[in-house]
Amino acid sequence: MTGNQTEPTDRESGDWRSELRDSLGVCGLPDQQWADFLAALEVNHGSVMRLHRRWIDDAKLQCDSDGLRAGHLGPPVPWYHGAFRHGGTWQGRRPADTLRYAAGDFFLQDAGSLLALAACGADTDELAGSLVCDLCASPGGKATALVEAVGESGFVLANEPIRSRLAALEFNLTRTGSDRWAISQKDPEDLASQLTGQFDCVVVDAPCSGQTLVARGKQSEGSFSARQVRHSAARQNRILDAAVRLLRPGGKLIYSTCTFAVDENEAQVQRIVETTSMVPVQLEALQDYRSVTDGCYRLWPHLHDCAGAFAARLDADGDAMSSRDEASPPHGRDRFSSAKRHKNRRDRLRPRRFEFDPGDWITDDVAGLHQRTIIRGDVAMCVPLEAPDWVPLIAAKLPELAYCTGKTWKPAHGLSRRAFASVTPVQTIQVDDARARRYLSGNVIDCALRGWVVVTWQDRPLGWIKSNGSTGKNHLPVPYRLTGG
Ligand SMILES: C[S@@+](CC[C@H](N)C(=O)[O-])C[C@H]1O[C@@H](n2cnc3c(N)ncnc32)[C@H](O)[C@@H]1O
């Protein structure tokens, strides 16, 4: 795409601007905004920092001022509590090179992607204790916020059908420090057949023509073509129909895209309203971003300093859904019968005794108290006891507990990161900034302890070392290391 701006009257065939203008349909911009919109489309708006909820005061959802403001956080993102602009560097470094980022204090994402999270109340207590499905989850910009939002009594199933995208999702979920998640790799229709009527909230951040991503070089001009829009809309129809089936009566559906085309946005919502008992929800907090269709919200690059975004909120009419689902078994264990039939034979769900002793690494009795442990091949994973029965049967990946090399079991990196939540390490070593940076760069660090030790920085767990009483060998997996020096 070139930087040339085109007048609204330019309609020669094949021009991406006219295709874009056509695709906006009823959401078309007034002529006087068109040039600004086109110019803003080509600007890279940069990412914002979404703070982990543990750094936001629970009672008032006020930003914890401990060092965050001093680190030169910019203005807050108006549509999402706890997200801030940062102006390119923070604490003199790129945000992704800071110790706070390595420790999981914040995530970096486009401000527009926070619109969908605001629509489901992920920045409030609305989702606390909920069972949430993120149906199109990788790389996890939304799933990580959802995991934080459901807290210690909820659970998130992060589904991503494309295998090659699971690693990024797992990486980001591990950074949350929570064990209240599982990853599935299912086609949405298959998932809906297995888990009909289970979820309090389903988030569909749908694959789309990606018209907002052109400035970031992630999408070509082809994303503006009517053909591409039609192709995406057809896929969205299928995903949305599956999403509705996954909802329990009274549950909420969040639909979002990163495209402008009305056929992928408002028209999808309209279709769902007309063909199901879902009801659009007007959200007081998002009134400034209302679109032409009830329950729909938009951000524009020239108005809101972000790539642009669409989000909608629809709630399931409890009564209508109950009668629709009368033929289905009630909410509860029976629902999982079909999933149970497909029980994964690789799982050893309740090993008679561990082939390793997690008590060498953590003080909690992982087996008996809070977790079910599942061993698949060389990896031991865990599920909170209160999570639904179907979780191990559906999950492609779960929070890791340990892994085996040769005959030796070693603690998984994810276990060290959960030192915030369910896990208490037997041994920790507190390090200052310089040693933290050395550790996060993959180096050994001095340590007078022996055995497995969690390295902590400002009380935040960073990862494991195995120490011989003088030197701690670095066990931080490469993807979690800092690259900025
Ligand atoms: C817009 S991205 C999701 C971004 C993610 N929610 C986040 O916030 O980081 C859409 C995702 O949907 C996945 N996807 C592709 N086809 C799909 C399908 N048929 N059903 C569900 N998800 C699909 C893509 O692989 C991609 O990871």
The ligand as an SDF file (V2000), in Angstrom:
LIG
                    3D

 27 29  0  0  0  0  0  0  0  0999 V2000
   -7.8900  -12.6070   15.3860 C   0  0  0  0  0  0  0  0  0  0  0  0
   -7.0200  -14.0400   15.7640 S   0  0  0  0  0  0  0  0  0  0  0  0
   -7.2710  -14.2130   17.4810 C   0  0  0  0  0  0  0  0  0  0  0  0
   -6.4310  -13.3070   18.3240 C   0  0  0  0  0  0  0  0  0  0  0  0
   -6.5310  -13.6390   19.7870 C   0  0  0  0  0  0  0  0  0  0  0  0
   -7.9100  -13.7200   20.2250 N   0  0  0  0  0  0  0  0  0  0  0  0
   -5.7900  -12.6450   20.6300 C   0  0  0  0  0  0  0  0  0  0  0  0
   -6.4400  -11.7500   21.2020 O   0  0  0  0  0  0  0  0  0  0  0  0
   -4.5670  -12.7350   20.7550 O   0  0  0  0  0  0  0  0  0  0  0  0
   -8.0410  -15.3040   15.1340 C   0  0  0  0  0  0  0  0  0  0  0  0
   -7.6080  -16.6930   15.5040 C   0  0  0  0  0  0  0  0  0  0  0  0
   -8.5880  -17.5940   15.0040 O   0  0  0  0  0  0  0  0  0  0  0  0
   -7.9390  -18.7480   14.5480 C   0  0  0  0  0  0  0  0  0  0  0  0
   -8.8130  -19.4520   13.5800 N   0  0  0  0  0  0  0  0  0  0  0  0
   -8.6200  -19.6510   12.2710 C   0  0  0  0  0  0  0  0  0  0  0  0
   -9.6350  -20.3670   11.7550 N   0  0  0  0  0  0  0  0  0  0  0  0
  -10.4810  -20.6190   12.7680 C   0  0  0  0  0  0  0  0  0  0  0  0
  -11.7020  -21.3350   12.8850 C   0  0  0  0  0  0  0  0  0  0  0  0
  -12.2670  -21.9050   11.8350 N   0  0  0  0  0  0  0  0  0  0  0  0
  -12.2800  -21.4060   14.0960 N   0  0  0  0  0  0  0  0  0  0  0  0
  -11.7320  -20.8060   15.1670 C   0  0  0  0  0  0  0  0  0  0  0  0
  -10.5690  -20.1120   15.1150 N   0  0  0  0  0  0  0  0  0  0  0  0
   -9.9590  -20.0290   13.9320 C   0  0  0  0  0  0  0  0  0  0  0  0
   -6.6730  -18.2300   13.9280 C   0  0  0  0  0  0  0  0  0  0  0  0
   -5.7030  -19.2530   13.8550 O   0  0  0  0  0  0  0  0  0  0  0  0
   -6.2890  -17.1220   14.8850 C   0  0  0  0  0  0  0  0  0  0  0  0
   -5.4210  -17.6020   15.8810 O   0  0  0  0  0  0  0  0  0  0  0  0
  1  2  1  0
  2  3  1  0
  2 10  1  0
  3  4  1  0
  4  5  1  0
  5  6  1  0
  5  7  1  0
  7  8  2  0
  7  9  1  0
 10 11  1  0
 11 12  1  0
 11 26  1  0
 12 13  1  0
 13 14  1  0
 13 24  1  0
 14 15  1  0
 14 23  1  0
 15 16  2  0
 16 17  1  0
 17 18  1  0
 17 23  2  0
 18 19  1  0
 18 20  2  0
 20 21  1  0
 21 22  2  0
 22 23  1  0
 24 25  1  0
 24 26  1  0
 26 27  1  0
M  CHG  2   2   1   9  -1
M  END
$$$$
